[in-house]
């Protein structure tokens, strides 16, 4: 058994550690990494000081009056109904205070909304529950999903440093460049927010709202969706990587190369093991949030895939469901989100995982044919 002194030493060390951690904790906004964020930070401090001054004056006067003019000290309540001077004073002073706060606030808001003369334009689309990025200047497109392991979310593994604030594909921008954001949503209202960059804008289906930022520091900046958008609202973080212009050019070249590889995958014929491995990765990143990692879904909310009539029924119906989704439900259409190879892989995985041992293989060519058929069907009424 440890001695009393040993236990006291351990307690002292723990106390010192906790005090150090407490000293490092900051009750404030994140360190700004753009001019807009700095303006917001300074405006926040200014308004907070004004509010503090009002608090001190108002409550100071109230407590002074309570103490100095109390009945027990012999004071009698004054009886009056109107005092023009007092009414003018308590009208003019708040007006001056409000104008004094409104002027700097208006300047910051106007600057935040000035999206003119961008160096780079990125369209951002919110989905349940991920973000889609389209670089309109560079021809790069990708989807950004939460990458925190399911074991951490389920509590079977220790939480990582950036728990629920890490993604598989971060948004990458060059430092010192004015980035215009065109923000919309595919299903419900989301909100794109990165506090260190001073950018926050609602993503509304059917509308395109714009914002901008210009990062002046290389680094990684994290944010979240801040509009309640469904059961996994807390699982669609935002990560922005600010890099040098050289690194940005290299990243664009790498993404274009990856797109070329994905296009080449659309003509390949895969083995079952390859499809299953790829399909599991696609499933975990896109389907497991609703249908669960074990395919059992959530009773009354999201149907199970394990043993479902779709995953064990006709392949064409299964492909159509994954590609087109179910309108009016949380089942999104993945035709625009996933490549032919990814859809083929995830359909193959769903038809062979768990108890669904159908032995079916779906190849990218079948997905391409389904796309072509859907396009022809959509064009048919116009041709008539």
C-alpha positions as CSV (number, residue, x, y, z in Angstrom):
1,X,0.0,0.0,0.0
2,X,1.2,3.5,-0.7
3,X,2.1,5.6,2.2
4,X,0.3,8.8,3.2
5,X,3.1,10.9,1.8
6,X,3.1,9.1,-1.5
7,X,-0.7,9.6,-1.9
8,X,-0.3,13.3,-0.9
9,X,2.4,13.7,-3.5
10,X,0.3,12.1,-6.2
11,X,-2.7,14.3,-5.3
12,X,-0.4,17.4,-5.4
13,X,0.9,16.5,-8.8
14,X,-2.7,15.9,-10.1
15,X,-3.7,19.3,-8.6
16,X,-0.8,21.0,-10.3
17,X,-1.6,19.4,-13.6
18,X,-5.3,20.4,-13.4
19,X,-4.3,24.0,-12.4
20,X,-1.9,24.2,-15.5
21,X,-4.7,22.9,-17.7
22,X,-7.1,25.4,-16.2
23,X,-4.6,28.2,-16.8
24,X,-4.2,27.2,-20.5
25,X,-8.0,27.2,-21.1
26,X,-9.2,30.4,-22.8
27,X,-12.8,31.7,-22.5
28,X,-12.6,33.6,-25.7
29,X,-13.0,33.3,-29.5
30,X,-10.5,31.3,-31.4
31,X,-7.3,33.1,-32.5
32,X,-8.2,34.9,-35.8
33,X,-6.5,33.8,-39.0
34,X,-8.1,36.4,-41.4
35,X,-8.8,40.1,-41.3
36,X,-12.5,39.6,-41.1
37,X,-12.0,37.3,-38.1
38,X,-9.8,39.9,-36.4
39,X,-12.5,42.6,-37.0
40,X,-15.1,40.3,-35.5
41,X,-12.9,39.6,-32.6
42,X,-12.2,43.3,-31.9
43,X,-15.9,44.1,-32.3
44,X,-16.8,41.4,-29.9
45,X,-14.3,42.8,-27.3
46,X,-15.6,46.4,-27.9
47,X,-19.3,45.5,-27.4
48,X,-18.4,43.3,-24.4
49,X,-16.6,46.3,-22.8
50,X,-19.6,48.6,-23.5
51,X,-22.0,46.0,-22.0
52,X,-19.7,45.7,-19.0
53,X,-19.7,49.5,-18.5
54,X,-23.5,49.7,-18.7
55,X,-23.7,46.8,-16.2
56,X,-21.4,48.6,-13.8
57,X,-23.2,52.0,-14.1
58,X,-26.8,50.6,-13.9
59,X,-26.2,48.1,-11.1
60,X,-23.9,50.5,-9.3
61,X,-26.6,53.2,-9.3
62,X,-29.2,50.7,-8.2
63,X,-27.2,49.3,-5.3
64,X,-26.1,52.7,-4.2
65,X,-29.7,53.9,-4.2
66,X,-30.8,50.8,-2.3
67,X,-28.2,51.3,0.4
68,X,-28.0,55.0,0.8
69,X,-31.7,55.8,0.4
70,X,-33.2,52.9,2.3
71,X,-36.2,53.5,4.6
72,X,-34.2,52.3,7.7
73,X,-31.8,55.3,7.1
74,X,-34.7,57.7,7.4
75,X,-35.2,58.4,3.7
76,X,-38.7,59.0,2.3
77,X,-39.8,57.9,-1.2
78,X,-40.0,60.9,-3.6
79,X,-43.4,61.4,-5.3
80,X,-43.2,62.7,-8.9
81,X,-44.8,61.8,-12.2
82,X,-42.8,63.6,-14.9
83,X,-39.3,65.0,-15.3
84,X,-38.5,66.2,-18.8
85,X,-34.8,66.5,-18.1
86,X,-34.5,62.9,-16.8
87,X,-36.6,61.6,-19.7
88,X,-34.3,63.4,-22.3
89,X,-31.2,62.0,-20.6
90,X,-32.3,58.4,-20.4
91,X,-33.4,58.6,-24.1
92,X,-30.3,60.4,-25.5
93,X,-27.7,58.4,-23.7
94,X,-28.9,54.9,-24.9
95,X,-29.3,56.4,-28.4
96,X,-25.7,57.6,-28.4
97,X,-24.5,54.2,-27.1
98,X,-26.5,52.3,-29.8
99,X,-25.2,54.5,-32.6
100,X,-21.6,54.1,-31.2
101,X,-22.0,50.3,-31.3
102,X,-23.9,50.2,-34.6
103,X,-21.3,52.1,-36.6
104,X,-18.3,49.7,-36.2
105,X,-20.7,46.7,-36.4
106,X,-22.1,47.9,-39.7
107,X,-18.6,48.3,-41.1
108,X,-17.7,44.7,-40.2
109,X,-21.0,43.3,-41.6
110,X,-20.5,45.2,-44.9
111,X,-17.0,43.9,-45.2
112,X,-18.1,40.4,-44.5
113,X,-20.7,40.6,-47.3
114,X,-18.3,42.1,-49.9
115,X,-17.5,39.1,-52.0
116,X,-16.2,41.1,-55.0
117,X,-12.9,40.4,-56.9
118,X,-12.2,36.8,-55.6
119,X,-9.0,35.0,-56.5
120,X,-10.8,31.6,-56.1
121,X,-14.4,30.6,-56.1
122,X,-15.6,27.4,-54.4
123,X,-19.2,26.1,-54.4
124,X,-20.1,24.4,-51.1
125,X,-23.1,22.1,-50.9
126,X,-24.4,20.7,-47.6
127,X,-25.8,17.2,-47.5
128,X,-27.1,15.0,-44.7
129,X,-24.4,14.6,-43.4
130,X,-21.4,15.8,-45.4
131,X,-20.1,18.7,-47.5
132,X,-19.5,18.8,-51.2
133,X,-16.8,21.1,-52.6
134,X,-16.6,22.3,-56.3
135,X,-13.6,24.4,-57.2
136,X,-15.1,26.4,-60.1
137,X,-11.7,27.8,-61.2
138,X,-9.7,24.6,-61.1
139,X,-12.2,21.9,-62.0
140,X,-11.8,20.0,-58.8
141,X,-14.8,18.4,-57.0
142,X,-15.0,16.1,-53.9
143,X,-17.0,15.2,-50.8
144,X,-15.8,15.7,-47.3
145,X,-17.0,13.1,-44.7
146,X,-16.3,12.7,-41.0
147,X,-13.3,10.5,-40.5
148,X,-13.5,9.9,-36.7
149,X,-13.5,6.1,-36.3
150,X,-16.8,4.5,-35.3
151,X,-15.1,2.9,-32.3
152,X,-14.5,6.4,-30.8
153,X,-18.1,7.4,-31.5
154,X,-19.5,4.3,-29.9
155,X,-17.2,4.7,-26.9
156,X,-15.2,1.5,-27.4
157,X,-12.0,3.4,-28.1
158,X,-10.3,6.4,-26.6
159,X,-11.3,9.8,-28.1
160,X,-8.7,11.3,-30.5
161,X,-7.3,14.8,-30.4
162,X,-9.7,16.1,-33.0
163,X,-12.7,13.9,-32.1
164,X,-15.7,14.7,-34.4
165,X,-13.6,17.6,-36.0
166,X,-11.7,15.5,-38.6
167,X,-12.5,14.7,-42.2
168,X,-11.3,12.4,-44.9
169,X,-11.0,15.3,-47.5
170,X,-10.3,18.8,-46.2
171,X,-11.0,21.9,-48.2
172,X,-7.6,23.2,-49.4
173,X,-7.0,26.9,-50.2
174,X,-3.9,29.0,-50.9
175,X,-2.7,31.4,-48.2
176,X,-3.3,35.1,-48.9
177,X,-5.9,34.6,-51.6
178,X,-9.4,35.9,-51.5
179,X,-11.7,32.9,-51.6
180,X,-15.4,33.4,-52.5
181,X,-17.8,30.8,-51.2
182,X,-21.1,30.0,-52.9
183,X,-23.1,28.1,-50.3
184,X,-26.2,26.0,-50.8
185,X,-27.8,22.7,-49.6
186,X,-29.2,19.6,-51.2
187,X,-31.8,18.5,-48.7
188,X,-32.3,20.6,-45.5
189,X,-30.8,23.8,-44.1
190,X,-27.2,23.5,-43.0
191,X,-24.7,26.2,-42.0
192,X,-21.0,26.4,-43.0
193,X,-18.9,27.9,-40.2
194,X,-15.2,28.2,-39.6
195,X,-14.7,30.8,-36.7
196,X,-11.0,31.3,-37.1
197,X,-11.6,32.5,-40.7
198,X,-14.6,34.7,-39.9
199,X,-16.8,32.8,-42.4
200,X,-20.3,31.7,-41.5
201,X,-23.3,31.3,-43.8
202,X,-26.5,29.3,-43.9
203,X,-26.8,26.7,-46.7
204,X,-30.4,26.8,-47.9
205,X,-31.9,24.3,-50.5
206,X,-32.8,26.1,-53.7
207,X,-30.8,29.2,-52.9
208,X,-27.1,30.2,-53.2
209,X,-25.7,32.4,-50.5
210,X,-22.2,33.8,-50.7
211,X,-19.4,34.6,-48.2
212,X,-15.7,34.9,-48.4
213,X,-12.4,34.7,-46.5
214,X,-8.7,35.4,-47.0
215,X,-6.5,33.4,-44.7
216,X,-3.3,35.1,-43.8
217,X,-1.7,32.1,-41.9
218,X,-0.8,28.7,-43.2
219,X,-2.5,26.0,-41.0
220,X,-5.5,23.9,-40.3
221,X,-8.8,25.5,-39.3
222,X,-11.8,23.6,-38.1
223,X,-15.5,24.3,-38.0
224,X,-18.9,22.6,-37.9
225,X,-22.4,22.7,-39.3
226,X,-24.2,25.1,-37.0
227,X,-27.8,24.6,-38.2
228,X,-29.7,21.6,-36.7
229,X,-30.0,19.4,-39.8
230,X,-31.0,16.0,-38.5
231,X,-29.8,13.1,-36.3
232,X,-26.2,13.4,-37.4
233,X,-26.0,17.1,-37.2
234,X,-23.0,16.9,-34.9
235,X,-21.1,14.6,-37.4
236,X,-20.5,16.9,-40.3
237,X,-17.4,18.9,-39.4
238,X,-15.5,21.3,-41.7
239,X,-11.7,21.3,-42.1
240,X,-9.9,24.0,-44.1
241,X,-6.2,23.5,-44.9
242,X,-4.4,26.7,-45.8
243,X,-1.3,26.0,-47.7
244,X,1.3,27.9,-49.8
245,X,0.6,28.6,-53.5
246,X,3.1,25.9,-54.5
247,X,1.4,23.3,-52.3
248,X,-2.0,24.3,-53.5
249,X,-1.0,23.9,-57.2
250,X,0.4,20.4,-56.3
251,X,-2.8,19.5,-54.5
252,X,-4.9,20.5,-57.5
253,X,-2.7,18.4,-59.8
254,X,-3.0,15.5,-57.4
255,X,-6.8,15.8,-57.3
256,X,-7.1,15.9,-61.1
257,X,-4.9,12.8,-61.2
258,X,-7.1,11.0,-58.8
259,X,-10.2,12.0,-60.9
260,X,-8.5,10.5,-63.9
261,X,-7.8,7.3,-62.0
262,X,-11.5,7.2,-60.9
263,X,-12.6,7.6,-64.5
264,X,-10.3,4.7,-65.5
265,X,-11.8,2.6,-62.7
266,X,-15.2,3.0,-64.5
267,X,-13.9,0.7,-67.2
268,X,-12.3,-2.0,-65.0
269,X,-13.6,-5.4,-64.1
270,X,-13.1,-6.0,-60.4
271,X,-12.8,-9.2,-58.4
272,X,-15.3,-9.8,-55.5
273,X,-12.6,-9.3,-52.8
274,X,-11.6,-5.9,-54.3
275,X,-15.2,-4.8,-54.5
276,X,-15.9,-5.9,-50.9
277,X,-12.9,-4.0,-49.6
278,X,-13.7,-0.9,-51.4
279,X,-17.4,-1.2,-50.8
280,X,-16.9,-1.5,-47.0
281,X,-15.0,1.8,-47.0
282,X,-17.7,3.5,-49.1
283,X,-20.4,2.1,-46.8
284,X,-18.7,3.2,-43.6
285,X,-18.3,6.7,-45.0
286,X,-21.7,7.2,-46.5
287,X,-24.2,4.6,-45.2
288,X,-23.2,3.5,-41.7
289,X,-24.4,6.7,-40.0
290,X,-28.1,5.7,-40.7
291,X,-28.0,2.0,-41.5
292,X,-25.4,1.3,-38.8
293,X,-22.0,-0.5,-39.3
294,X,-23.7,-3.9,-38.7
295,X,-26.4,-3.2,-41.3
296,X,-29.2,-3.5,-38.8
297,X,-30.5,0.1,-39.2
298,X,-32.5,1.9,-36.5
299,X,-36.0,0.4,-35.9
300,X,-38.7,2.7,-37.1
301,X,-36.3,5.2,-38.5
302,X,-33.8,3.7,-40.9
303,X,-34.4,0.3,-42.4
304,X,-32.0,-2.6,-42.0
305,X,-29.9,-3.7,-45.0
306,X,-29.0,-7.0,-43.5
307,X,-31.7,-9.3,-44.8
308,X,-33.6,-6.6,-46.6
309,X,-35.6,-7.3,-49.8
310,X,-33.7,-4.6,-51.6
311,X,-30.2,-6.0,-50.8
312,X,-31.3,-9.6,-51.6
313,X,-33.7,-8.8,-54.5
314,X,-33.2,-7.7,-58.1
315,X,-29.9,-6.0,-58.7
316,X,-31.4,-3.3,-60.9
317,X,-33.7,-2.2,-58.2
318,X,-30.9,-2.1,-55.7
319,X,-28.7,0.0,-58.0
320,X,-31.6,2.4,-58.7
321,X,-32.3,2.9,-55.0
322,X,-28.7,3.8,-54.2
323,X,-28.3,6.0,-57.3
324,X,-31.6,7.9,-57.0
325,X,-32.5,7.7,-53.3
326,X,-36.0,8.1,-52.0
327,X,-37.5,11.5,-52.4
328,X,-38.9,13.0,-49.2
329,X,-36.8,10.8,-46.9
330,X,-33.2,10.9,-45.5
331,X,-32.2,8.4,-48.2
332,X,-30.1,10.6,-50.5
333,X,-29.3,10.1,-54.2
334,X,-25.7,9.0,-54.5
335,X,-25.5,9.2,-58.3
336,X,-23.9,12.6,-58.1
337,X,-21.8,11.9,-55.0
338,X,-20.1,8.6,-55.9
339,X,-18.3,7.3,-58.9
340,X,-19.4,4.3,-60.9
341,X,-16.8,2.1,-59.2
342,X,-17.8,3.3,-55.8
343,X,-21.5,2.6,-56.4
344,X,-20.7,-0.8,-57.8
345,X,-18.5,-1.6,-54.8
346,X,-21.0,-0.5,-52.2
347,X,-23.9,-2.3,-53.8
348,X,-21.7,-5.5,-54.0
349,X,-20.8,-5.0,-50.4
350,X,-24.4,-4.7,-49.2
351,X,-25.4,-7.8,-51.2
352,X,-22.7,-9.9,-49.7
353,X,-22.0,-8.5,-46.2
354,X,-23.6,-9.8,-42.9
355,X,-26.2,-12.4,-43.8
356,X,-26.7,-11.2,-47.4
357,X,-24.6,-13.9,-49.0
358,X,-26.0,-13.5,-52.5
359,X,-22.7,-13.9,-54.3
360,X,-23.7,-11.1,-56.7
361,X,-21.0,-8.9,-58.2
362,X,-21.8,-5.4,-59.6
363,X,-19.3,-3.9,-62.0
364,X,-18.8,-0.2,-62.9
365,X,-20.1,-0.8,-66.4
366,X,-23.5,-1.7,-65.0
367,X,-23.6,1.6,-63.1
368,X,-22.7,3.5,-66.3
369,X,-25.4,1.7,-68.1
370,X,-27.9,2.6,-65.4
371,X,-26.9,6.2,-65.7
372,X,-27.3,6.1,-69.4
373,X,-30.7,4.6,-69.1
374,X,-31.8,7.2,-66.6
375,X,-30.5,10.0,-68.9
376,X,-32.4,8.5,-71.9
377,X,-35.6,8.2,-69.9
378,X,-35.3,11.8,-68.7
379,X,-34.7,13.0,-72.2
380,X,-37.6,10.9,-73.7
381,X,-40.5,13.3,-72.8
382,X,-38.5,16.3,-74.3
383,X,-37.9,14.3,-77.5
384,X,-41.6,13.6,-77.8
